[in-house]
Amino acid sequence: MPITSVTRWKMDRNQGAKLAAEAVPLLKRLGATSVRVGYCFAGQYIGQTMVVVNYSDWEAYGKSQAAQAQDSAYQTLFSKVLGEGELLDRSLIVMTDL
């Protein structure tokens, strides 16, 4: 079953898109199958930046998390992201292909 991580950030929309673009090659090298970024224009989370990262299954997600914790390039970028914005929420979703 695919695993999707949805992270909500309070940060400038353009800066969020720029940082997410920097993260894509790192996340994919560390096991993500896809990465998307979006900006919420309506609803409860208006003005927030959303980052959606997909993994093929729990094993791939777990390996990726372990690799991220050990990868200096990822840690440097994540520190930069935390300096630019505020992490509001992270959800993990088990997906079902229909």
Stockholm file with secondary structure:
# STOCKHOLM 1.0

chainA/1-98         MPITSVTRWKMDRNQGAKLAAEAVPLLKRLGATSVRVGYCFAGQYIGQTMVVVNYSDWEAYGKSQAAQAQDSAYQTLFSKVLGEGELLDRSLIVMTDL
#=GR chainA/1-98 SS CCEEEEEEEESCHHHHHHHHHHHHHHHHHTTCSEEEEEECCSSTTTTCEEEEEEESSHHHHHHHHHHHHHCHHHHHHHHHHHHHSEEEEEEEEECCCC
#=GC SS_cons        CCEEEEEEEESCHHHHHHHHHHHHHHHHHTTCSEEEEEECCSSTTTTCEEEEEEESSHHHHHHHHHHHHHCHHHHHHHHHHHHHSEEEEEEEEECCCC
//
